[in-house]
Amino acid sequence: MAAPLELSCWGGGWGLPSVHSESLVVMAYAKFCGAPLKVNVIDNTWRGSRGDVPILTTEDNMVSQPAKILNFLRKQKYNADYELSAKQGADTLAYIALLEEKLLPAVLHTFWVESDNYFTVTKPWFASQIPFPLSLILPGRMSKGALNRILLTRGQPPLYHLREVEAQIYRDAKECLNLLSNRLGTSQFFFGDTPSTLDAYVFGFLAPLYKVRFPKVQLQEHLKQLSNLCRFCDDILSSYFRLSLGGISPAGQETVDANLQKLTQLVNKESNLIEKMDDNLRQSPQLPPRKLPTLKLTPAEEENNSFQRLSP
């Protein structure tokens, strides 16, 4: 009997099985190749201090990062690429590199750096999935990690300032989306009628961008103009995740959005309260520690105390 495969990942919303791109890549690949994953959605029982998910756990192994998880699944004979030619395999690697270089920075910026999106959608949603007080710490840590990742890969001369970096990453992302749209054409998947690793990566990167309701939708608007990419995401959701997703009516979606808005206000109030408490503590006068008075013993008491220490 094969060892059970358990995937720890961020949960879903807006009609998605997960709103987290890297989690979604692994979930889609597992559906494509038939890997029997038991999905453990992060909730209030989670005790991790970092956002390093997805994580695949077996009896003997713990694997993180999508590329490593997919390689592990292939070694377990769960291979979505077994029908691809050598050229298609090479194209897969090239397109994944293109996605990570050109599209991923803009996806990270949309979720984690764009302030309106972060404070009204990303931060309250992720905070609602994890326990207090981690909910006040981890979203900010993940936001800083996303910004550092963007600047590390794109903040090089001549792009010294963040605004220059932002303009460039959105130009690159739109060009990448156009290339993907041209490559997909009218096909169901990128290499014909069967989904592969490339389809899992494209779906994982595009679906959250396509479905999550953001106040700032610069890249989302461009994606929605590419109808074949939107149809690609919708087809995968309906074909592979239909049983795991409950249908949400427009009225139900409005309720979800209203609850998210209330949660946003609550999280922001808690954050402001903690910041004020921290400022008050820093500004309050710091008194030197008091010294305890030293008791002096009389000669008779010292003699009596010495006798007690020597007695059995």
LOZA-768968 format. One line per field, with one value per atom (N, C-alpha, C): atom name; x, y, z. Coordinates in Angstrom, 2 decimals, padded with zeros to 5 digits. Layout:
BEGIN
atomo	c(CA ...)
px	c(X ...)
py	c(Y ...)
pz	c(Z ...)
//
This chain:
BEGIN
atomo	c(N CA C N CA C N CA C N CA C N CA C N CA C N CA C N CA C N CA C N CA C N CA C N CA C N CA C N CA C N CA C N CA C N CA C N CA C N CA C N CA C N CA C N CA C N CA C N CA C N CA C N CA C N CA C N CA C N CA C N CA C N CA C N CA C N CA C N CA C N CA C N CA C N CA C N CA C N CA C N CA C N CA C N CA C N CA C N CA C N CA C N CA C N CA C N CA C N CA C N CA C N CA C N CA C N CA C N CA C N CA C N CA C N CA C N CA C N CA C N CA C N CA C N CA C N CA C N CA C N CA C N CA C N CA C N CA C N CA C N CA C N CA C N CA C N CA C N CA C N CA C N CA C N CA C N CA C N CA C N CA C N CA C N CA C N CA C N CA C N CA C N CA C N CA C N CA C N CA C N CA C N CA C N CA C N CA C N CA C N CA C N CA C N CA C N CA C N CA C N CA C N CA C N CA C N CA C N CA C N CA C N CA C N CA C N CA C N CA C N CA C N CA C N CA C N CA C N CA C N CA C N CA C N CA C N CA C N CA C N CA C N CA C N CA C N CA C N CA C N CA C N CA C N CA C N CA C N CA C N CA C N CA C N CA C N CA C N CA C N CA C N CA C N CA C N CA C N CA C N CA C N CA C N CA C N CA C N CA C N CA C N CA C N CA C N CA C N CA C N CA C N CA C N CA C N CA C N CA C N CA C N CA C N CA C N CA C N CA C N CA C N CA C N CA C N CA C N CA C N CA C N CA C N CA C N CA C N CA C N CA C N CA C N CA C N CA C N CA C N CA C N CA C N CA C N CA C N CA C N CA C N CA C N CA C N CA C N CA C N CA C N CA C N CA C N CA C N CA C N CA C N CA C N CA C N CA C N CA C N CA C N CA C N CA C N CA C N CA C N CA C N CA C N CA C N CA C N CA C N CA C N CA C N CA C N CA C N CA C N CA C N CA C N CA C N CA C N CA C N CA C N CA C N CA C N CA C N CA C N CA C N CA C N CA C N CA C N CA C N CA C N CA C N CA C N CA C N CA C N CA C N CA C N CA C N CA C N CA C N CA C N CA C N CA C N CA C N CA C N CA C N CA C N CA C N CA C N CA C N CA C N CA C N CA C N CA C N CA C N CA C N CA C N CA C N CA C N CA C N CA C N CA C N CA C N CA C N CA C N CA C N CA C N CA C N CA C N CA C N CA C N CA C N CA C N CA C N CA C N CA C N CA C N CA C N CA C N CA C N CA C N CA C N CA C N CA C N CA C N CA C N CA C N CA C N CA C N CA C N CA C N CA C N CA C N CA C N CA C N CA C N CA C N CA C N CA C N CA C N CA C N CA C N CA C N CA C N CA C N CA C N CA C N CA C N CA C N CA C N CA C N CA C N CA C N CA C N CA C N CA C N CA C N CA C)
px	c(000.85 000.00 000.88 000.59 001.40 001.22 002.31 002.26 001.29 000.51 -000.43 000.29 -000.27 000.29 -000.60 -000.05 -000.83 -000.24 -001.10 -000.67 -001.23 -000.35 -000.76 -000.70 -001.81 -001.85 -002.88 -002.82 -003.82 -005.14 -006.22 -007.55 -008.07 -009.35 -009.92 -010.91 -011.33 -012.32 -012.56 -013.64 -013.96 -014.11 -014.58 -014.76 -013.50 -012.42 -011.14 -010.89 -010.23 -009.86 -008.76 -007.97 -006.97 -006.75 -006.54 -006.26 -004.76 -003.97 -002.51 -001.95 -001.21 -000.75 000.06 001.01 001.88 001.11 000.19 -000.67 -001.53 -002.02 -002.90 -002.16 -000.89 -000.08 -000.02 000.28 000.41 -000.94 -002.00 -003.32 -003.77 -003.51 -003.91 -003.10 -001.79 -000.96 -001.42 -001.73 -002.19 -003.49 -004.38 -005.62 -005.32 -004.38 -004.07 -003.48 -002.60 -001.91 -002.56 -003.61 -004.31 -003.65 -002.80 -002.15 -003.18 -003.26 -004.28 -003.86 -003.97 -003.57 -004.69 -004.32 -005.23 -004.87 -005.76 -005.49 -005.85 -004.88 -005.09 -004.99 -006.13 -006.17 -005.72 -004.88 -004.41 -005.58 -005.66 -006.76 -006.23 -007.15 -006.77 -005.94 -005.75 -004.91 -003.46 -003.20 -001.85 -000.88 000.34 001.33 002.61 002.60 003.80 004.02 005.29 005.60 005.92 005.96 006.25 005.20 005.14 004.14 004.67 005.58 006.22 005.31 004.31 003.43 003.29 002.98 002.50 003.63 003.23 004.15 003.52 004.26 003.81 004.46 003.65 004.16 003.79 004.79 004.55 005.09 005.12 005.62 007.09 007.85 009.30 009.82 009.00 009.48 008.58 009.21 008.48 009.10 008.28 008.79 008.03 008.75 008.14 008.59 007.94 008.16 007.54 006.75 006.04 006.94 008.06 008.92 009.41 009.80 010.29 009.15 007.97 006.82 006.44 006.41 006.07 007.11 008.38 009.42 009.25 008.88 008.65 007.49 006.41 005.26 005.62 006.46 006.88 007.64 008.47 009.22 008.31 007.13 006.14 005.21 005.62 004.88 003.62 003.53 002.40 002.93 002.85 003.48 002.45 002.25 001.30 001.94 003.25 003.98 004.45 003.96 004.52 004.25 003.26 002.95 003.66 004.39 005.05 006.31 006.59 007.83 008.98 010.20 011.36 011.27 010.80 010.66 009.61 008.50 007.46 007.95 008.78 009.37 010.28 011.07 011.93 011.10 010.03 009.14 008.51 008.17 007.59 008.54 009.80 010.80 010.95 010.94 011.13 009.95 008.74 007.56 007.43 007.80 007.76 008.76 009.97 010.95 010.41 009.69 009.08 008.04 007.20 006.18 006.81 007.85 008.46 009.22 009.75 010.50 009.60 008.58 007.80 006.44 005.78 004.42 004.38 005.17 005.10 005.34 006.34 006.51 005.26 004.52 003.30 002.19 002.11 001.12 001.41 002.68 003.07 002.75 003.04 002.77 001.27 000.47 -000.98 -001.55 -001.08 -001.60 -000.98 000.33 001.06 001.68 001.80 002.49 001.54 000.67 -000.33 -001.18 -001.07 -001.62 -003.13 -003.88 -005.34 -005.74 -005.10 -005.40 -004.97 -003.81 -003.27 -004.15 -004.50 -005.21 -006.70 -007.30 -008.72 -009.03 -008.08 -008.34 -007.31 -006.05 -005.04 -004.82 -004.54 -004.23 -005.40 -006.62 -007.72 -008.04 -007.91 -008.22 -007.22 -005.93 -004.93 -004.96 -005.23 -005.32 -006.47 -007.54 -008.71 -008.47 -007.40 -007.15 -006.27 -005.62 -004.61 -004.94 -004.37 -004.72 -004.09 -004.72 -004.18 -003.09 -001.94 -001.60 -000.83 -000.68 000.02 -000.67 -001.98 -002.74 -002.32 -001.73 -001.27 000.16 000.87 002.30 002.58 002.02 002.40 002.05 000.86 000.60 001.62 002.00 003.03 004.37 004.70 005.95 005.93 004.80 004.67 004.71 004.14 004.19 005.62 006.38 007.78 008.58 008.28 008.97 008.69 007.43 007.08 007.79 007.83 008.51 010.00 010.61 012.04 012.32 011.41 011.59 011.51 010.59 010.45 011.71 012.15 013.31 014.59 014.67 015.87 016.03 014.91 014.98 014.85 014.17 013.91 014.45 014.84 015.30 016.77 017.15 018.53 018.62 019.82 019.96 019.41 018.69 018.46 017.20 016.58 015.33 015.65 015.95 016.36 015.17 014.09 012.96 011.81 011.03 009.94 008.93 008.61 007.65 008.14 009.45 010.00 009.92 010.17 010.07 008.64 007.66 006.26 005.85 006.23 005.84 006.41 007.66 008.29 007.68 007.40 006.88 005.48 004.68 003.35 003.43 004.39 004.60 005.01 005.96 006.43 005.30 004.47 003.38 002.35 002.02 001.05 001.61 002.89 003.51 003.49 003.73 003.70 002.30 001.29 -000.09 -000.43 000.04 -000.21 000.46 001.69 002.39 001.66 001.19 000.45 -000.84 -001.52 -002.77 -002.52 -001.46 -001.13 -000.73 000.01 000.46 -000.72 -001.66 -002.81 -003.75 -003.99 -004.88 -006.27 -006.76 -008.10 -008.03 -006.82 -006.65 -007.22 -007.55 -008.05 -006.93 -005.77 -004.59 -003.40 -002.27 -001.12 -000.47 -000.65 -000.08 -001.17 -002.31 -003.36 -004.53 -004.99 -006.20 -005.94 -004.66 -004.31 -003.53 -003.92 -003.19 -001.84 -000.89 000.47 000.97 002.28 002.88 002.69 002.87 002.72 001.31 000.32 -001.06 -001.28 -000.65 -000.78 -000.17 000.99 001.64 000.84 000.40 -000.36 -001.66 -002.35 -003.59 -003.33 -002.27 -001.97 -001.67 -001.01 -000.68 -001.85 -002.66 -003.72 -005.02 -005.41 -006.74 -006.97 -006.04 -006.28 -006.37 -005.52 -005.55 -006.88 -007.44 -008.69 -009.92 -009.91 -011.13 -011.22 -010.11 -010.17 -010.61 -011.51 -012.04 -011.17 -010.39 -009.49 -010.04 -009.72 -010.07 -009.18 -007.90 -006.99 -006.81 -007.25 -007.37 -006.62 -005.49 -004.76 -004.45 -003.81 -003.46 -004.67 -005.59 -006.80 -007.63 -007.73 -008.48 -007.86 -006.52 -005.85 -006.10 -006.04 -006.28 -007.69 -008.67 -010.06 -010.34 -009.44 -009.58 -009.10 -008.36 -007.84 -008.79 -009.81 -010.92 -010.48 -009.47 -009.08 -008.39 -007.66 -007.04 -008.10 -009.12 -010.21 -010.98 -011.24 -011.92 -011.08 -009.77 -008.83 -008.99 -009.03 -009.18 -010.55 -011.58 -012.93 -013.10 -012.50 -012.62 -011.93 -010.76 -010.06 -010.85 -011.39 -012.19 -013.41 -014.09 -015.31 -015.02 -013.91 -013.61 -012.91 -012.05 -011.21 -011.52 -012.20 -012.46 -013.94 -014.79 -016.23 -016.76 -016.29 -016.81 -016.31 -015.18 -014.63 -015.05 -015.82 -016.25 -017.76 -018.28 -019.72 -020.08 -021.16 -021.57 -021.99 -021.58 -021.92 -022.79 -023.97 -024.87 -024.38 -024.86 -024.48 -024.81 -025.96 -026.30 -025.32 -024.94 -023.97 -022.62 -022.23 -020.95 -020.97 -022.12 -022.23 -022.08 -022.63 -022.48 -021.02 -020.32 -018.89 -018.11 -018.39 -017.69 -017.99 -019.24 -019.59 -018.86 -018.80 -018.07 -016.58 -016.03 -014.62 -014.37 -015.32 -015.18 -015.20 -016.11 -016.15 -014.85 -014.34 -013.09 -011.93 -011.94 -010.90 -010.88 -012.06 -012.13 -011.64 -012.00 -011.58 -010.07 -009.48 -008.03 -007.29 -007.77 -007.10 -007.20 -008.36 -008.50 -007.53 -007.41 -006.49 -005.05 -004.68 -003.33 -003.04 -004.00 -003.81 -003.71 -004.51 -004.47 -003.11 -002.58 -001.27 -000.18 -000.27 000.72 000.68 -000.54 -000.65 -000.09 -000.38 000.16 001.68 002.23 003.68 004.28 003.61 004.11 004.05 002.96 002.84 003.92 004.22 005.27 006.63 006.87 008.15 008.29 007.17 007.22 007.12 006.70 006.55 007.92 008.03 009.33 009.80 011.06 011.64 012.34 011.82 012.39 013.49 014.58 015.64 015.13 015.66 015.20 015.54 014.60 014.84 015.72 016.59 017.44 016.75 016.80 016.21 017.09 016.48 017.29 018.01 019.23 020.03 019.82 019.47 019.25 020.56 020.86 022.08 021.71 022.43 022.19 023.07 022.55 023.35 024.33 025.39 026.35 025.68 024.67 023.99 023.22 022.56 021.80 022.72 023.91 024.86 025.37 025.64 026.12 025.05 023.80 022.70 022.49 022.61 022.44 023.54 024.75 025.89 025.67 025.17 024.92 023.88 022.83 021.77 022.28 023.23 023.77 024.62 025.27 026.15 025.36 024.14 023.40 022.84 022.76 022.24 020.73)
py	c(-001.20 000.00 001.24 002.19 003.39 004.27 004.98 005.87 007.01 007.43 008.53 009.83 010.61 011.90 013.00 013.85 014.93 016.27 017.15 018.47 019.53 020.28 021.43 022.67 023.40 024.54 025.56 026.74 027.77 027.38 027.77 027.40 028.28 028.12 028.75 029.85 030.50 031.56 032.04 032.79 033.34 032.23 031.07 029.98 029.21 029.42 028.74 027.73 026.60 025.66 026.22 027.17 027.88 029.23 030.27 031.59 031.83 030.83 030.93 030.24 030.97 030.46 029.17 029.13 027.96 026.74 026.97 025.86 025.35 026.27 025.92 025.14 025.46 024.71 023.23 022.96 021.57 020.86 021.54 020.92 020.57 021.47 021.20 020.04 020.02 018.93 017.58 017.56 016.30 015.83 016.76 016.38 015.84 016.46 016.05 014.65 014.32 013.03 011.96 012.32 011.34 011.00 011.87 011.62 011.74 010.74 010.76 011.62 012.91 013.83 014.02 014.02 014.46 015.91 016.82 018.24 018.70 019.29 019.86 021.38 022.02 023.47 024.13 025.14 025.86 026.55 026.37 026.97 027.45 027.66 028.23 027.29 026.05 025.12 025.16 025.93 025.94 026.66 026.14 026.72 027.12 027.16 027.59 029.08 029.50 030.92 031.59 030.82 031.37 030.88 031.55 031.18 030.21 029.31 028.41 027.22 027.45 026.39 026.59 025.54 024.22 023.31 022.33 021.32 019.96 019.07 017.69 016.80 016.04 015.19 013.74 012.85 011.41 010.79 009.47 008.81 009.12 009.32 009.48 010.82 011.62 012.83 014.02 015.21 016.47 017.36 017.70 018.43 019.73 020.83 022.13 022.65 023.71 024.36 023.52 024.15 023.41 022.55 023.08 022.30 021.02 021.11 019.92 018.94 019.47 018.59 017.85 018.54 017.89 016.83 017.12 016.12 014.90 015.12 014.00 013.14 013.79 013.04 012.23 012.78 012.04 010.78 010.89 009.72 008.65 009.09 008.14 007.63 007.86 007.39 008.20 009.40 010.29 011.37 011.09 011.94 012.44 013.75 014.33 014.62 014.36 014.71 013.50 012.31 011.12 011.05 011.78 011.76 012.87 013.74 014.86 014.39 015.04 014.78 015.52 015.25 015.93 017.44 017.83 019.26 019.89 019.21 019.75 019.85 018.89 018.97 020.19 020.47 021.65 022.94 022.94 024.11 024.35 023.25 023.38 024.12 023.73 024.39 025.86 026.15 027.53 028.40 027.88 028.68 028.86 027.86 028.01 029.08 029.07 030.11 031.49 031.57 032.83 033.29 032.37 032.72 033.27 032.61 033.02 034.33 034.60 035.84 037.02 036.80 037.91 038.10 037.00 037.12 037.11 036.25 036.11 037.42 038.26 039.53 040.38 040.43 041.24 040.62 039.28 038.61 038.91 038.80 039.11 040.56 041.46 042.87 043.12 042.50 042.69 042.26 041.14 040.60 041.27 041.45 041.72 043.11 043.85 045.14 046.30 046.14 047.18 047.41 048.60 048.84 048.64 049.13 048.97 047.49 046.72 045.29 044.57 044.94 044.25 044.50 045.76 046.09 045.73 045.68 045.38 043.93 043.21 041.83 040.85 041.02 040.00 039.84 040.94 040.86 040.30 040.84 040.27 038.83 038.43 037.05 036.10 036.35 035.45 035.50 036.67 036.76 035.94 035.82 035.06 033.56 033.10 031.66 031.11 031.99 031.55 032.10 031.48 031.88 033.20 033.85 035.04 034.60 035.29 036.58 036.45 035.20 035.01 035.76 035.93 036.63 038.09 038.67 040.06 040.17 039.05 039.07 038.52 037.35 036.63 037.37 037.97 038.68 039.76 040.53 041.55 040.96 039.83 039.14 038.63 038.11 037.62 038.77 039.92 041.09 041.57 041.64 042.05 041.05 039.77 038.75 038.90 039.21 039.40 040.62 041.72 042.92 042.67 041.98 041.68 040.79 039.85 038.97 039.75 040.72 041.55 042.39 043.06 043.94 043.17 041.96 041.15 040.77 040.48 040.02 041.16 042.27 043.32 044.69 044.87 046.18 046.42 046.30 046.48 047.66 048.24 049.36 048.99 049.89 051.30 051.52 050.44 050.57 050.67 051.88 052.05 052.24 052.84 053.19 052.21 052.07 051.09 051.40 052.67 053.01 052.59 052.76 052.32 050.80 050.11 048.65 048.22 048.89 048.55 048.69 049.80 050.02 048.93 048.54 047.52 046.14 045.76 044.40 044.25 045.32 045.22 045.18 045.89 045.78 044.36 043.82 042.45 041.44 041.63 040.68 040.69 041.86 041.95 041.29 041.47 040.81 039.30 038.84 037.40 036.84 037.55 037.09 037.01 037.99 037.96 036.75 036.45 035.28 033.99 033.88 032.69 032.54 033.65 033.61 033.16 033.69 033.29 031.82 031.36 029.96 029.01 029.37 028.50 028.46 029.60 029.65 029.14 028.24 027.66 026.27 025.83 024.51 024.49 023.30 023.16 023.33 022.72 022.83 023.22 023.47 024.00 022.97 021.68 020.65 019.69 020.26 019.41 019.21 017.95 017.63 017.12 017.01 016.46 017.50 017.78 018.77 018.24 019.15 018.79 019.76 019.66 020.54 022.00 022.35 023.75 024.26 023.43 023.84 024.09 023.26 023.45 024.79 025.13 026.40 027.59 027.54 028.66 028.84 027.75 027.82 028.38 027.91 028.37 029.85 030.38 031.80 032.68 032.17 033.00 032.98 031.82 031.69 032.67 032.83 033.82 035.24 035.54 036.86 037.11 036.06 036.14 036.23 035.51 035.35 036.26 036.56 037.34 038.77 039.30 040.65 041.69 042.41 043.44 044.83 045.82 047.20 047.75 047.33 047.75 046.57 046.73 045.57 045.78 046.47 046.78 045.54 044.54 043.33 042.43 042.45 041.63 042.05 043.34 043.83 043.36 043.37 042.90 041.41 040.63 039.20 038.91 039.65 039.39 039.74 040.50 040.77 039.60 038.67 037.50 036.33 036.21 035.29 033.84 033.45 032.04 031.66 032.58 032.29 032.20 033.05 032.97 031.66 031.28 030.01 028.83 028.93 027.90 027.70 028.79 028.69 028.13 028.62 028.15 026.66 026.19 024.78 023.88 024.28 023.47 023.44 024.58 024.63 023.72 023.77 022.98 021.50 021.15 019.76 019.02 019.71 019.03 019.40 020.50 020.92 021.10 020.63 020.85 020.21 018.99 018.28 018.87 019.58 020.14 021.58 022.15 023.53 023.60 024.30 024.52 025.73 025.64 026.78 027.94 029.14 030.33 031.22 031.51 032.38 033.81 034.70 036.12 036.69 036.30 036.79 036.25 034.97 034.38 035.05 035.40 036.08 037.46 038.14 039.43 039.29 038.21 037.97 037.73 036.95 036.70 038.00 038.85 040.13 041.02 041.01 041.83 041.35 040.02 039.47 039.82 039.78 040.12 041.58 042.45 043.86 044.07 043.36 043.46 042.95 041.84 041.28 042.24 042.93 043.92 045.00 045.50 046.54 046.03 044.79 044.23 044.06 043.50 043.27 044.60 045.60 046.90 047.56 047.41 047.96 047.29 045.95 045.23 045.66 045.82 046.23 047.63 048.55 049.91 049.93 049.09 049.04 048.57 047.52 047.00 048.03 048.74 049.78 050.89 051.30 052.35 051.89 050.64 050.11 050.09 049.69 049.64 051.04 052.04 053.42 053.95 053.64 054.11 053.52 052.25 051.62 052.24 052.57 053.16 054.58 055.32 056.72 056.90 055.88 056.01 056.12 056.91 057.05 055.72 055.46 054.20 054.43 053.89 054.04 053.01 053.42 052.43 051.35 050.15 049.08 049.38 049.07 049.33 048.24 048.65 047.70 047.25 045.97 045.45 045.83 046.22 046.59 045.37 045.58 044.52 044.50 043.37 043.24 042.91 043.64 043.39 042.65 041.59 040.79 041.28 041.18 041.50 040.36 040.58 039.49 038.27 038.46 037.30 036.52 037.25 036.58 035.84 036.46 035.80 034.51 034.55 033.34 032.25 032.64 031.69 031.10 031.95 031.48 030.52 030.78 029.88 028.52 028.56 027.30 026.45 027.16 026.42 025.78 026.43 025.87 024.64 024.61 023.48 022.31 022.59 021.49 020.55 019.24 018.27 018.45)
pz	c(000.00 000.00 000.00 -000.92 -001.02 000.21 000.57 001.71 001.42 002.41 002.19 001.87 000.98 000.58 001.13 001.98 002.58 002.16 001.68 001.22 002.15 002.79 003.59 002.70 002.61 001.70 002.18 001.58 001.88 001.24 001.88 001.43 000.29 000.01 -001.17 -000.87 -001.92 -001.88 -003.30 -003.50 -004.82 -005.88 -005.47 -006.40 -006.73 -005.98 -006.20 -005.08 -005.37 -004.30 -003.41 -003.94 -003.15 -003.80 -002.99 -003.55 -003.67 -003.27 -003.25 -004.48 -005.30 -006.60 -006.48 -005.58 -005.49 -004.97 -004.06 -003.61 -004.76 -005.56 -006.67 -007.75 -007.97 -008.95 -008.57 -007.31 -006.85 -006.88 -006.44 -006.44 -007.85 -008.81 -010.20 -010.77 -010.53 -011.06 -010.50 -009.21 -008.60 -009.24 -009.56 -010.25 -011.65 -012.35 -013.72 -013.78 -012.80 -012.86 -011.99 -011.25 -010.43 -009.11 -008.61 -007.32 -006.19 -005.31 -004.24 -003.06 -003.20 -002.13 -001.12 000.14 001.19 001.49 001.19 001.33 002.74 003.42 004.75 004.63 004.69 004.55 005.86 005.74 006.92 007.60 008.94 009.70 011.04 011.98 013.28 014.15 013.71 014.48 013.99 012.95 012.36 013.28 013.38 014.29 013.58 012.26 011.53 011.70 011.76 011.92 010.60 009.51 008.20 007.21 006.06 005.07 004.04 004.44 003.49 003.18 002.41 001.93 000.42 -000.30 000.13 000.64 001.47 001.98 001.79 001.14 000.92 001.97 002.69 003.76 003.50 003.64 003.57 004.85 004.90 006.11 006.34 005.26 005.39 004.88 004.25 003.61 003.90 003.82 003.87 002.80 001.79 000.63 000.48 000.25 000.01 -001.36 -001.81 -003.11 -004.24 -005.10 -006.15 -007.03 -007.51 -008.41 -007.74 -006.47 -005.76 -005.48 -005.18 -004.93 -006.20 -007.33 -008.60 -008.97 -008.74 -009.01 -008.12 -006.87 -005.96 -006.45 -006.90 -007.40 -008.65 -009.50 -010.69 -010.30 -009.27 -008.81 -008.23 -007.79 -007.27 -008.38 -009.64 -010.83 -011.10 -010.55 -010.87 -011.81 -013.11 -014.11 -015.11 -015.15 -016.10 -017.45 -017.57 -018.80 -019.59 -019.28 -019.90 -021.40 -021.89 -023.32 -024.10 -023.41 -024.09 -024.81 -025.94 -026.66 -025.99 -026.45 -025.88 -026.11 -027.29 -027.58 -026.68 -026.47 -025.59 -024.15 -023.73 -022.40 -022.27 -023.32 -023.31 -023.31 -024.10 -024.13 -022.76 -022.07 -020.72 -019.80 -019.78 -018.92 -019.29 -020.60 -021.04 -020.63 -020.78 -020.42 -018.91 -018.13 -016.67 -016.23 -016.86 -016.55 -016.93 -018.05 -018.46 -017.45 -016.99 -016.00 -014.72 -014.24 -012.98 -013.11 -014.30 -014.50 -014.83 -015.68 -016.20 -015.52 -015.14 -014.61 -013.08 -012.46 -011.00 -010.25 -010.63 -009.90 -009.89 -011.00 -011.05 -010.21 -010.17 -009.33 -007.85 -007.46 -006.08 -005.74 -006.66 -006.42 -006.27 -007.12 -007.07 -005.73 -005.20 -003.94 -002.72 -002.72 -001.49 -001.36 -002.46 -002.40 -002.70 -003.67 -003.96 -002.71 -002.12 -000.78 -000.69 -001.66 -001.60 -001.63 -002.49 -002.56 -001.28 -000.77 000.42 001.64 001.90 003.13 003.08 001.89 001.81 001.47 000.87 000.45 001.02 000.64 000.96 002.46 003.14 004.57 005.38 005.24 006.05 005.71 004.43 004.09 004.72 004.55 005.12 006.65 007.23 008.69 009.23 008.45 008.91 008.92 008.27 008.16 009.28 010.03 011.00 012.39 013.44 014.80 015.22 016.20 016.85 017.83 017.96 017.34 016.01 015.53 014.26 013.13 013.25 012.21 012.07 013.11 013.05 012.56 012.51 012.19 010.80 010.50 009.28 007.99 007.83 006.57 006.26 007.27 007.05 006.67 007.29 006.96 005.52 005.10 003.73 002.73 003.10 002.23 002.04 003.12 003.01 002.19 002.36 001.57 000.09 -000.26 -001.67 -002.25 -001.49 -001.97 -002.15 -001.19 -001.31 -002.52 -002.78 -003.93 -005.23 -005.29 -006.49 -006.69 -005.63 -005.75 -006.01 -005.47 -005.68 -007.15 -007.80 -009.19 -010.20 -009.81 -010.80 -010.39 -009.15 -008.70 -008.98 -010.22 -010.65 -011.60 -011.77 -012.69 -014.06 -014.75 -014.37 -013.53 -013.00 -012.24 -010.75 -010.29 -008.91 -007.96 -008.44 -007.57 -007.75 -006.69 -006.70 -007.79 -008.02 -009.06 -010.44 -010.68 -011.96 -012.08 -010.97 -010.97 -011.24 -010.58 -010.77 -012.24 -012.85 -014.25 -015.15 -014.89 -015.72 -015.52 -014.28 -014.06 -014.64 -014.65 -015.25 -016.77 -017.36 -018.81 -019.18 -018.41 -018.69 -018.52 -017.48 -017.21 -018.34 -018.85 -019.94 -021.20 -021.46 -022.62 -022.44 -021.22 -020.93 -021.15 -020.68 -020.89 -022.38 -023.13 -024.58 -025.23 -024.81 -025.35 -025.01 -023.78 -023.37 -024.17 -024.37 -025.13 -026.57 -027.18 -028.55 -028.61 -027.60 -027.57 -027.37 -026.54 -026.29 -027.49 -028.10 -029.25 -028.91 -029.73 -029.51 -028.87 -028.48 -027.88 -026.47 -026.02 -024.65 -023.65 -023.95 -023.10 -023.97 -023.33 -024.07 -024.99 -024.71 -025.58 -026.05 -026.45 -027.00 -026.08 -025.98 -025.22 -023.81 -023.43 -022.12 -021.32 -020.07 -019.27 -018.81 -018.64 -018.25 -017.19 -016.89 -015.89 -016.25 -017.51 -017.92 -017.65 -017.90 -017.62 -016.13 -015.30 -013.85 -013.42 -013.96 -013.60 -014.10 -015.35 -015.89 -015.12 -014.84 -014.07 -012.67 -012.01 -010.66 -010.59 -011.62 -011.63 -012.06 -013.00 -013.58 -012.79 -012.27 -011.66 -010.51 -009.54 -008.49 -009.04 -010.01 -010.63 -011.34 -011.88 -012.64 -011.73 -010.61 -009.80 -008.58 -007.93 -006.69 -007.01 -006.20 -006.43 -005.73 -006.54 -006.03 -006.34 -005.49 -005.85 -006.97 -007.02 -008.09 -009.03 -010.28 -011.17 -012.48 -012.43 -013.66 -014.48 -013.87 -014.60 -014.82 -013.88 -013.99 -015.20 -015.44 -016.59 -017.90 -017.96 -019.17 -019.38 -018.30 -018.40 -018.91 -018.42 -018.81 -020.26 -020.88 -022.31 -023.16 -022.55 -023.27 -022.99 -023.78 -023.48 -023.44 -024.23 -024.23 -022.92 -022.30 -021.01 -019.91 -019.97 -018.99 -019.16 -020.40 -020.67 -020.19 -020.35 -019.87 -018.35 -017.60 -016.13 -015.76 -016.41 -016.11 -016.40 -017.51 -017.87 -016.84 -016.37 -015.36 -014.06 -013.66 -012.43 -012.52 -013.65 -013.78 -014.00 -014.65 -014.97 -013.84 -013.09 -012.10 -010.65 -010.42 -009.05 -008.76 -009.64 -009.47 -008.20 -007.87 -006.70 -005.40 -005.43 -004.20 -003.98 -004.94 -004.81 -004.77 -003.79 -003.73 -004.57 -005.29 -006.10 -005.23 -005.61 -004.85 -005.72 -005.26 -006.00 -005.90 -006.78 -006.66 -005.28 -004.72 -003.38 -002.35 -002.51 -001.59 -001.69 -002.92 -003.10 -002.46 -002.53 -001.87 -000.36 000.18 001.63 001.98 001.15 001.38 001.35 000.36 000.25 001.44 001.92 003.07 004.33 004.50 005.65 005.57 004.36 004.20 004.55 004.19 004.52 006.03 006.73 008.19 008.80 008.24 008.74 008.53 007.37 007.08 008.16 008.50 009.53 010.86 011.22 012.50 012.57 011.51 011.50 011.57 010.82 010.84 012.22 012.89 014.24 015.20 015.12 016.00 015.75 014.48 014.15 014.69 014.53 015.03 016.54 017.22 018.68 019.16 018.54 018.95 018.68 017.54 017.25 018.29 018.71 019.72 021.06 021.43 022.68 022.64 021.50 021.36 021.46 020.81 020.89 022.32 023.04 024.42 025.30 025.08 025.87 025.59 024.32 023.97 024.50 024.57 024.99 026.50 027.23 028.68 029.34 030.44 031.12 031.68 031.50 031.97 033.30 034.38 035.72 035.92 036.61 036.88 037.82 037.70 038.60 040.05 040.93 042.35 042.94 043.82 044.52 045.80 046.06 047.29 048.47 049.57 050.75 051.31 051.77 052.35 053.86 054.41 055.85 056.54 057.59 058.36 059.64 059.93 061.13 062.27 063.47 064.67 064.92 065.68 065.97 066.55 067.41 068.01 066.96 065.99 064.94 063.98 063.66 062.77 063.40 064.75 065.43 065.42 065.68 065.68 064.29 063.19 061.81 061.43 061.85 061.55 062.22 063.48 064.18 063.47 062.92 062.22 060.94 060.23 059.00 059.29 060.48 060.81 061.37 061.94 062.53 061.47 061.74 060.79 060.60)
//
